[in-house]
């Protein structure tokens, strides 16, 4: 079964970054202190250096702009769409005559 991913809030991440910068601890020491993996501390420090406090926010599941990511539905072929709309119009005409 897959690994359960835990999310950490911004304040927890900031605490880890502060321990690294202000207290001069290494990645592994900070990780051991907080009970997390050292690669997470390294990633948080890099994000903090690049983007500041905003870099520590949750990024999973958020599209970065319109048209990014896979489309929710497959785009319909124009010919198929025209036929579908014509059939829909015919059905509506029949319903209006009743």
Secondary structure, DSSP 8 states (H G I E B T S, - for coil): ---------HHHHHHHHHHHHTS---HHHHHHHHTS-HHHHHHHHHHHHHHGGGGGS--TT--SSTT-S--SS----HHHHHHHHHHHHHHHHHHHH-
